[in-house]
Amino acid sequence: MTDNANANANATAPDRSKFESILDWLRAGYPEGVPPTDYFPLLALLARTLDERQITDAILTMFREHGTEEPITEEKIQQAIAAVINDQPNPEEVNQVASRLAAVGWPLASTEPVSS
C-alpha cells in the first residue's frame, strides 16, 4: 500500500474526495514541504476542516512525501494539535498560511469539519 493509501485508509469513502482535495491543496501550497514556521498556523487551519485523525493522516502524508530533519510521529502530531487547541497561533501567522493556501484554491470559507 502506498503512503497516500495508508494515510487515507481511515477516511470514509464520501470524505475521501474532500480529504484528497485538502492533500492536493497542501501539496500545491507547499511543493517543497511545510516550513517549520508554518506548522502551528497550518494545524489551526486544518482543525477548522478536519478531525484529529484526518489532520494526523494529512500531516504524516506531507512529512513522508518531503521528509523532515527530525522523525515525526502520530504522538508528536497529536501533541501539536492539543497545543493548537489550547493556545491558538496569532492571526497574522494564520492569515499568512491561509493566503498561501487560498492562492492554490483552499476554500477559506469552509470551516465545517469533515465527518468521519
DSSP file (Angstrom, degrees, kcal/mol; ACC not computed):
  #  RESIDUE AA STRUCTURE BP1 BP2  ACC     N-H-->O    O-->H-N    N-H-->O    O-->H-N    TCO  KAPPA ALPHA  PHI   PSI    X-CA   Y-CA   Z-CA
    1    1 A M              0   0    0      0, 0.0     2,-0.0     0, 0.0     0, 0.0   0.000 360.0 360.0 360.0 138.4    0.0    0.0    0.0
    2    2 A T     >  -     0   0    0      1,-0.1     4,-2.8     4,-0.0     5,-0.2  -0.274 360.0-106.8 -76.2 166.0    1.4    3.5   -0.8
    3    3 A D  H  > S+     0   0    0      1,-0.2     4,-2.9     2,-0.2     5,-0.2   0.912 122.5  50.8 -57.0 -43.6    1.9    6.2    1.7
    4    4 A N  H  > S+     0   0    0      1,-0.2     4,-1.7     2,-0.2    -1,-0.2   0.914 110.8  47.9 -62.5 -42.2   -1.1    8.1    0.4
    5    5 A A  H  > S+     0   0    0      2,-0.2     4,-0.6     1,-0.2    -1,-0.2   0.912 112.9  48.8 -65.0 -41.7   -3.2    5.0    0.6
    6    6 A N  H >< S+     0   0    0     -4,-2.8     3,-1.0     1,-0.2     4,-0.3   0.928 111.2  49.7 -61.3 -45.1   -2.0    4.3    4.2
    7    7 A A  H 3< S+     0   0    0     -4,-2.9     3,-0.4     1,-0.3    -1,-0.2   0.805 116.1  42.4 -65.4 -29.2   -2.7    7.9    5.2
    8    8 A N  H >< S+     0   0    0     -4,-1.7     3,-1.4    -5,-0.2    -1,-0.3   0.402  82.0 100.8 -99.2   2.9   -6.2    7.8    3.7
    9    9 A A  T << S+     0   0    0     -3,-1.0    -1,-0.2    -4,-0.6    -2,-0.1   0.798  84.2  49.9 -59.8 -29.0   -7.2    4.4    5.0
   10   10 A N  T 3  S+     0   0    0     -3,-0.4     2,-0.3    -4,-0.3    -1,-0.3   0.591  88.2  98.4 -88.0 -10.2   -9.2    5.9    7.8
   11   11 A A  S <  S-     0   0    0     -3,-1.4   105,-0.1    42,-0.1     2,-0.1  -0.604  76.5-124.8 -77.5 134.6  -11.1    8.3    5.6
   12   12 A T     >  -     0   0    0     -2,-0.3     4,-1.7   103,-0.2     3,-0.5  -0.384  28.0-103.2 -74.8 160.6  -14.6    7.1    4.7
   13   13 A A  H  > S+     0   0    0      1,-0.2     4,-0.7     2,-0.2     3,-0.4   0.891 120.5  47.2 -54.7 -48.2  -15.5    6.9    1.0
   14   14 A P  H  4 S+     0   0    0      0, 0.0     4,-0.5     0, 0.0     3,-0.3   0.843 116.7  45.6 -64.4 -29.9  -17.7   10.1    1.0
   15   15 A D  H  > S+     0   0    0     -3,-0.5     4,-3.0     1,-0.2     5,-0.2   0.702  92.4  81.7 -83.0 -19.8  -15.0   12.0    2.9
   16   16 A R  H  X S+     0   0    0     -4,-1.7     4,-3.4    -3,-0.4     5,-0.2   0.876  88.5  53.5 -56.5 -42.1  -12.1   10.7    0.7
   17   17 A S  H  X S+     0   0    0     -4,-0.7     4,-2.1    -3,-0.3    -1,-0.2   0.929 113.5  41.5 -60.7 -46.7  -12.7   13.3   -2.0
   18   18 A K  H  > S+     0   0    0     -4,-0.5     4,-2.3     2,-0.2    -2,-0.2   0.908 116.0  50.5 -67.6 -41.1  -12.6   16.2    0.4
   19   19 A F  H  X S+     0   0    0     -4,-3.0     4,-2.3     1,-0.2    -2,-0.2   0.932 111.5  47.7 -61.5 -46.2   -9.6   14.7    2.2
   20   20 A E  H  X S+     0   0    0     -4,-3.4     4,-2.5    -5,-0.2    -1,-0.2   0.880 109.6  54.2 -62.2 -37.9   -7.8   14.2   -1.1
   21   21 A S  H  X S+     0   0    0     -4,-2.1     4,-2.5    -5,-0.2    -1,-0.2   0.913 107.6  49.9 -61.9 -42.0   -8.6   17.8   -2.1
   22   22 A I  H  X S+     0   0    0     -4,-2.3     4,-2.5     2,-0.2    -2,-0.2   0.919 110.4  49.8 -64.0 -42.9   -7.1   19.1    1.1
   23   23 A L  H  X S+     0   0    0     -4,-2.3     4,-2.7     1,-0.2    -1,-0.2   0.911 110.0  51.7 -60.6 -41.0   -3.9   17.0    0.5
   24   24 A D  H  X S+     0   0    0     -4,-2.5     4,-2.5     2,-0.2    -2,-0.2   0.909 109.7  49.0 -61.9 -41.9   -3.8   18.4   -3.1
   25   25 A W  H  X S+     0   0    0     -4,-2.5     4,-2.9     2,-0.2     5,-0.2   0.908 111.7  49.5 -64.1 -40.8   -4.1   22.0   -1.7
   26   26 A L  H  X S+     0   0    0     -4,-2.5     4,-2.0     2,-0.2    -2,-0.2   0.923 112.1  47.7 -63.6 -43.2   -1.3   21.3    0.8
   27   27 A R  H  < S+     0   0    0     -4,-2.7    -2,-0.2     2,-0.2    -1,-0.2   0.907 115.9  44.4 -64.0 -41.4    0.9   19.8   -1.9
   28   28 A A  H  < S+     0   0    0     -4,-2.5    -2,-0.2     1,-0.2    -1,-0.2   0.894 116.7  45.4 -70.6 -39.8    0.3   22.8   -4.2
   29   29 A G  H  < S+     0   0    0     -4,-2.9    -2,-0.2     1,-0.3    -1,-0.2   0.774 127.0  29.6 -73.9 -26.3    0.7   25.4   -1.4
   30   30 A Y    ><  +     0   0    0     -4,-2.0     3,-2.0    -5,-0.2    -1,-0.3  -0.532  66.5 160.9-132.0  65.8    3.8   23.7   -0.1
   31   31 A P  T 3  S+     0   0    0      0, 0.0    -1,-0.1     0, 0.0     3,-0.1   0.762  83.6  43.0 -62.2 -23.7    5.5   22.0   -3.1
   32   32 A E  T 3  S-     0   0    0      1,-0.4     2,-0.1    -3,-0.1    -5,-0.1   0.289 127.8 -90.9-100.9   8.6    8.8   21.8   -1.2
   33   33 A G    <   -     0   0    0     -3,-2.0    -1,-0.4    -6,-0.2    30,-0.1  -0.202  54.7 -58.7  99.3 163.6    7.2   20.8    2.1
   34   34 A V        -     0   0    0     -3,-0.1     5,-0.1    -2,-0.1    -4,-0.1  -0.691  51.5-131.0 -84.8 124.0    5.9   22.8    5.0
   35   35 A P    >>  -     0   0    0      0, 0.0     3,-2.3     0, 0.0     4,-0.5  -0.465  23.3-114.2 -72.0 148.5    8.5   25.0    6.7
   36   36 A P  G >4 S+     0   0    0      0, 0.0     3,-1.1     0, 0.0     4,-0.5   0.803 113.9  64.2 -53.0 -32.4    8.6   24.8   10.5
   37   37 A T  G 34 S+     0   0    0      1,-0.2     3,-0.1     2,-0.1    -3,-0.0   0.720 104.0  47.8 -66.1 -18.6    7.3   28.3   10.9
   38   38 A D  G <> S+     0   0    0     -3,-2.3     4,-2.3     1,-0.1    -1,-0.2   0.500  85.8  90.6 -99.1  -5.2    4.0   27.3    9.3
   39   39 A Y  H <X S+     0   0    0     -3,-1.1     4,-2.5    -4,-0.5     5,-0.2   0.949  88.7  44.0 -55.7 -55.1    3.4   24.1   11.3
   40   40 A F  H  > S+     0   0    0     -4,-0.5     4,-1.8     1,-0.2    -1,-0.2   0.933 117.7  42.1 -63.6 -50.8    1.4   25.7   14.1
   41   41 A P  H  > S+     0   0    0      0, 0.0     4,-2.1     0, 0.0    -1,-0.2   0.856 113.0  54.9 -66.6 -30.9   -0.8   28.0   12.0
   42   42 A L  H  X S+     0   0    0     -4,-2.3     4,-2.8     2,-0.2    -2,-0.2   0.922 106.6  50.6 -65.6 -42.6   -1.4   25.2    9.4
   43   43 A L  H  X S+     0   0    0     -4,-2.5     4,-2.3    -5,-0.2    -1,-0.2   0.899 108.3  53.4 -59.4 -40.1   -2.6   22.9   12.2
   44   44 A A  H  X S+     0   0    0     -4,-1.8     4,-0.5     2,-0.2    -1,-0.2   0.906 111.3  45.5 -62.2 -41.4   -5.0   25.7   13.3
   45   45 A L  H >< S+     0   0    0     -4,-2.1     3,-1.1     1,-0.2     4,-0.5   0.919 112.2  50.3 -67.5 -43.5   -6.4   25.9    9.7
   46   46 A L  H >X S+     0   0    0     -4,-2.8     4,-3.3     1,-0.3     3,-1.5   0.862 102.2  62.4 -62.9 -34.9   -6.7   22.1    9.3
   47   47 A A  H 3< S+     0   0    0     -4,-2.3    -1,-0.3     1,-0.3    -2,-0.2   0.714  96.4  60.3 -65.3 -19.5   -8.5   21.9   12.7
   48   48 A R  T << S+     0   0    0     -3,-1.1    -1,-0.3    -4,-0.5    -2,-0.2   0.718 121.3  22.0 -76.1 -20.7  -11.3   24.0   11.1
   49   49 A T  T <4 S+     0   0    0     -3,-1.5    65,-3.0    -4,-0.5     2,-0.3   0.701 119.1  49.2-119.1 -31.5  -11.9   21.4    8.4
   50   50 A L  S  < S-     0   0    0     -4,-3.3     2,-0.1    63,-0.3    -1,-0.1  -0.752  72.1-120.2-115.9 158.1  -10.6   18.0    9.6
   51   51 A D     >  -     0   0    0     63,-0.3     4,-2.5    -2,-0.3     5,-0.2  -0.395  44.9 -93.1 -84.7 175.0  -11.0   15.9   12.7
   52   52 A E  H  > S+     0   0    0      1,-0.2     4,-2.4     2,-0.2     5,-0.2   0.874 125.2  50.6 -59.9 -40.7   -7.9   14.9   14.7
   53   53 A R  H  > S+     0   0    0      1,-0.2     4,-2.5     2,-0.2    -1,-0.2   0.915 112.2  47.2 -64.0 -42.8   -7.4   11.6   12.8
   54   54 A Q  H  > S+     0   0    0      2,-0.2     4,-2.7     1,-0.2    -2,-0.2   0.883 110.8  51.4 -67.8 -38.5   -7.6   13.3    9.4
   55   55 A I  H  X S+     0   0    0     -4,-2.5     4,-2.8     2,-0.2     5,-0.3   0.947 110.9  49.0 -61.3 -47.1   -5.2   16.0   10.5
   56   56 A T  H  X S+     0   0    0     -4,-2.4     4,-2.7     1,-0.2    -2,-0.2   0.925 112.5  47.9 -57.9 -46.4   -2.7   13.4   11.7
   57   57 A D  H  X S+     0   0    0     -4,-2.5     4,-2.2     2,-0.2    -1,-0.2   0.909 112.9  48.3 -61.8 -42.7   -3.1   11.5    8.4
   58   58 A A  H  X S+     0   0    0     -4,-2.7     4,-2.3     2,-0.2    -2,-0.2   0.927 113.9  45.5 -64.6 -45.5   -2.6   14.6    6.3
   59   59 A I  H  X S+     0   0    0     -4,-2.8     4,-2.6     2,-0.2     5,-0.2   0.922 112.5  50.8 -66.2 -43.9    0.5   15.8    8.3
   60   60 A L  H  X S+     0   0    0     -4,-2.7     4,-2.4    -5,-0.3    -1,-0.2   0.907 110.1  51.2 -59.8 -40.7    2.0   12.3    8.2
   61   61 A T  H  X S+     0   0    0     -4,-2.2     4,-2.1    -5,-0.2    -2,-0.2   0.938 110.7  47.6 -61.2 -47.7    1.4   12.2    4.4
   62   62 A M  H  X S+     0   0    0     -4,-2.3     4,-1.7     1,-0.2     5,-0.2   0.917 113.8  47.1 -61.8 -43.6    3.1   15.5    3.9
   63   63 A F  H  X S+     0   0    0     -4,-2.6     4,-2.7     1,-0.2    -1,-0.2   0.867 110.9  51.6 -68.5 -35.3    6.1   14.6    6.0
   64   64 A R  H  < S+     0   0    0     -4,-2.4    -1,-0.2    -5,-0.2    -2,-0.2   0.888 111.6  47.9 -65.7 -37.4    6.5   11.2    4.3
   65   65 A E  H  < S+     0   0    0     -4,-2.1    -2,-0.2    -5,-0.2    -1,-0.2   0.821 128.6  22.2 -72.9 -31.0    6.5   12.9    0.9
   66   66 A H  H  < S-     0   0    0     -4,-1.7    -2,-0.2    -5,-0.2    -3,-0.2   0.533  98.7-138.0-116.2 -10.5    9.0   15.6    1.8
   67   67 A G     <  -     0   0    0     -4,-2.7     2,-0.3    -5,-0.2    -3,-0.1   0.147  11.2-126.2  71.5 164.4   10.9   14.2    4.8
   68   68 A T        -     0   0    0      1,-0.1     4,-0.1    -4,-0.1    -1,-0.0  -0.959  16.2-122.0-143.0 159.8   11.9   16.0    7.9
   69   69 A E  S    S+     0   0    0     -2,-0.3    -1,-0.1     1,-0.1    -2,-0.0   0.816 105.3  40.8 -70.2 -29.3   15.2   16.6    9.8
   70   70 A E  S    S-     0   0    0     -3,-0.0    -1,-0.1     0, 0.0    -3,-0.0  -0.954 100.5-101.8-121.8 136.8   13.6   15.0   12.8
   71   71 A P        -     0   0    0      0, 0.0     2,-0.4     0, 0.0    -2,-0.1  -0.280  34.4-146.3 -58.2 139.8   11.3   12.0   12.8
   72   72 A I        -     0   0    0    -12,-0.1     2,-0.3    -4,-0.1     3,-0.0  -0.906  17.3-173.9-109.7 137.8    7.6   12.8   13.1
   73   73 A T     >  -     0   0    0     -2,-0.4     4,-2.1     1,-0.1     5,-0.2  -0.836  39.6-111.3-125.3 163.6    5.2   10.5   14.9
   74   74 A E  H  > S+     0   0    0     -2,-0.3     4,-2.8     1,-0.2     5,-0.2   0.894 119.4  56.5 -58.9 -39.0    1.5   10.4   15.4
   75   75 A E  H  > S+     0   0    0      1,-0.2     4,-2.2     2,-0.2    -1,-0.2   0.912 106.3  48.5 -60.9 -43.4    2.1   11.2   19.1
   76   76 A K  H  > S+     0   0    0      2,-0.2     4,-2.0     1,-0.2    -1,-0.2   0.893 112.3  49.2 -64.2 -39.0    4.0   14.4   18.2
   77   77 A I  H  X S+     0   0    0     -4,-2.1     4,-2.5     2,-0.2    -2,-0.2   0.926 110.4  50.1 -66.1 -43.5    1.2   15.5   15.8
   78   78 A Q  H  X S+     0   0    0     -4,-2.8     4,-2.3     1,-0.2    -2,-0.2   0.871 109.9  51.2 -63.7 -36.5   -1.4   14.8   18.5
   79   79 A Q  H  X S+     0   0    0     -4,-2.2     4,-2.0     2,-0.2    -1,-0.2   0.896 110.5  49.1 -65.3 -39.6    0.6   16.9   21.0
   80   80 A A  H  X S+     0   0    0     -4,-2.0     4,-2.1     2,-0.2    -2,-0.2   0.889 109.4  51.6 -67.1 -39.0    0.8   19.7   18.4
   81   81 A I  H  X S+     0   0    0     -4,-2.5     4,-2.3     2,-0.2    -2,-0.2   0.927 109.6  50.1 -62.3 -44.4   -2.9   19.5   17.8
   82   82 A A  H  X S+     0   0    0     -4,-2.3     4,-2.2     1,-0.2    -2,-0.2   0.890 108.9  52.6 -60.6 -39.3   -3.5   19.8   21.6
   83   83 A A  H  X S+     0   0    0     -4,-2.0     4,-2.5     2,-0.2    -1,-0.2   0.893 108.4  50.0 -63.7 -39.4   -1.2   22.8   21.7
   84   84 A V  H  < S+     0   0    0     -4,-2.1    -2,-0.2     2,-0.2    -1,-0.2   0.903 110.7  49.7 -65.3 -40.5   -3.2   24.5   18.9
   85   85 A I  H  < S+     0   0    0     -4,-2.3     3,-0.3     1,-0.2    -2,-0.2   0.897 118.4  39.1 -64.0 -39.8   -6.5   23.8   20.8
   86   86 A N  H  < S+     0   0    0     -4,-2.2     2,-0.3     1,-0.3    -2,-0.2   0.768 131.2  21.8 -82.5 -27.1   -5.0   25.3   24.0
   87   87 A D  S  < S-     0   0    0     -4,-2.5    -1,-0.3    -5,-0.2    -2,-0.1  -0.743  77.8-148.9-148.0  90.6   -3.1   28.2   22.5
   88   88 A Q        -     0   0    0     -2,-0.3    -3,-0.1    -3,-0.3    -4,-0.1  -0.257  25.3-110.9 -61.2 143.8   -4.1   29.5   19.1
   89   89 A P        -     0   0    0      0, 0.0    -1,-0.1     0, 0.0     5,-0.0  -0.275  47.7 -83.0 -67.0 163.7   -1.4   30.9   16.9
   90   90 A N    >>  -     0   0    0      1,-0.1     4,-1.9     4,-0.0     3,-0.6  -0.355  38.3-114.2 -70.5 153.3   -1.5   34.7   16.2
   91   91 A P  H 3> S+     0   0    0      0, 0.0     4,-2.9     0, 0.0     5,-0.2   0.812 113.6  59.3 -58.3 -33.1   -3.9   35.9   13.5
   92   92 A E  H 3> S+     0   0    0      2,-0.2     4,-2.1     1,-0.2     5,-0.1   0.911 106.6  47.2 -63.4 -41.6   -1.0   37.1   11.3
   93   93 A E  H <> S+     0   0    0     -3,-0.6     4,-2.0     2,-0.2     5,-0.2   0.924 114.0  46.9 -64.3 -44.7    0.5   33.6   11.2
   94   94 A V  H  X S+     0   0    0     -4,-1.9     4,-3.0     1,-0.2    -2,-0.2   0.916 111.9  50.9 -64.0 -43.0   -2.8   32.0   10.3
   95   95 A N  H  X S+     0   0    0     -4,-2.9     4,-2.6     2,-0.2    -1,-0.2   0.878 107.9  53.3 -62.8 -37.6   -3.5   34.7    7.7
   96   96 A Q  H  X S+     0   0    0     -4,-2.1     4,-1.8     2,-0.2    -1,-0.2   0.940 114.2  40.7 -62.1 -47.7   -0.1   34.1    6.1
   97   97 A V  H  X S+     0   0    0     -4,-2.0     4,-2.3     2,-0.2     5,-0.2   0.910 114.8  52.4 -67.6 -42.2   -0.7   30.3    5.8
   98   98 A A  H  X S+     0   0    0     -4,-3.0     4,-2.7     1,-0.2    -2,-0.2   0.898 108.9  50.5 -61.0 -40.7   -4.3   30.8    4.7
   99   99 A S  H  X S+     0   0    0     -4,-2.6     4,-1.8     2,-0.2    -1,-0.2   0.908 108.8  51.5 -63.9 -41.7   -3.2   33.2    2.0
  100  100 A R  H  < S+     0   0    0     -4,-1.8     4,-0.3     1,-0.2    -2,-0.2   0.919 115.5  41.2 -60.8 -43.9   -0.7   30.8    0.7
  101  101 A L  H ><>S+     0   0    0     -4,-2.3     5,-2.4     1,-0.2     3,-1.2   0.842 109.6  58.3 -75.5 -33.2   -3.3   28.0    0.5
  102  102 A A  H ><5S+     0   0    0     -4,-2.7     3,-1.7     1,-0.3    -1,-0.2   0.857  96.8  63.8 -62.5 -33.8   -6.0   30.3   -0.9
  103  103 A A  T 3<5S+     0   0    0     -4,-1.8    -1,-0.3     1,-0.3    -2,-0.2   0.721 107.2  43.0 -63.0 -20.5   -3.7   31.0   -3.8
  104  104 A V  T < 5S-     0   0    0     -3,-1.2    -1,-0.3    -4,-0.3    -2,-0.2   0.178 133.8 -84.2-112.3  16.2   -4.0   27.4   -4.8
  105  105 A G  T < 5 +     0   0    0     -3,-1.7    -3,-0.2     1,-0.3    -2,-0.1   0.536  66.0 161.9 102.9   7.3   -7.7   27.0   -4.2
  106  106 A W      < -     0   0    0     -5,-2.4     2,-1.6    -8,-0.1    -1,-0.3  -0.429  42.8-127.6 -60.7 127.6   -8.2   26.4   -0.5
  107  107 A P    >   -     0   0    0      0, 0.0     3,-1.9     0, 0.0    -1,-0.1  -0.583  30.0-178.4 -81.7  86.9  -11.8   27.2    0.4
  108  108 A L  T 3  S+     0   0    0     -2,-1.6    -2,-0.0     1,-0.3    -9,-0.0   0.742  75.1  63.7 -60.9 -25.1  -11.2   29.5    3.3
  109  109 A A  T 3  S+     0   0    0     -3,-0.1     2,-0.6     2,-0.0    -1,-0.3   0.736  83.1  91.6 -72.0 -20.5  -14.9   30.0    3.9
  110  110 A S    <   +     0   0    0     -3,-1.9   -62,-0.1     1,-0.2    -1,-0.0  -0.650  37.5 151.3 -80.6 116.4  -15.3   26.3    4.7
  111  111 A T        +     0   0    0     -2,-0.6    -1,-0.2     2,-0.1    -3,-0.0   0.318  34.4 111.9-124.8   5.6  -14.9   25.8    8.5
  112  112 A E  S    S-     0   0    0      1,-0.1   -64,-0.1   -63,-0.0     3,-0.1  -0.687  70.9-118.5 -82.1 129.3  -17.1   22.7    9.0
  113  113 A P        -     0   0    0      0, 0.0     2,-0.4     0, 0.0   -63,-0.3  -0.292  25.9-109.4 -62.8 149.1  -15.1   19.6    9.9
  114  114 A V        -     0   0    0    -65,-3.0   -63,-0.3     1,-0.1     2,-0.2  -0.679  39.4-123.6 -74.1 128.2  -15.2   16.6    7.5
  115  115 A S              0   0    0     -2,-0.4  -103,-0.2     1,-0.1  -100,-0.1  -0.494 360.0 360.0 -78.0 147.1  -17.2   13.9    9.3
  116  116 A S              0   0    0     -2,-0.2    -1,-0.1  -105,-0.1  -101,-0.0   0.394 360.0 360.0-102.1 360.0  -15.5   10.6    9.9
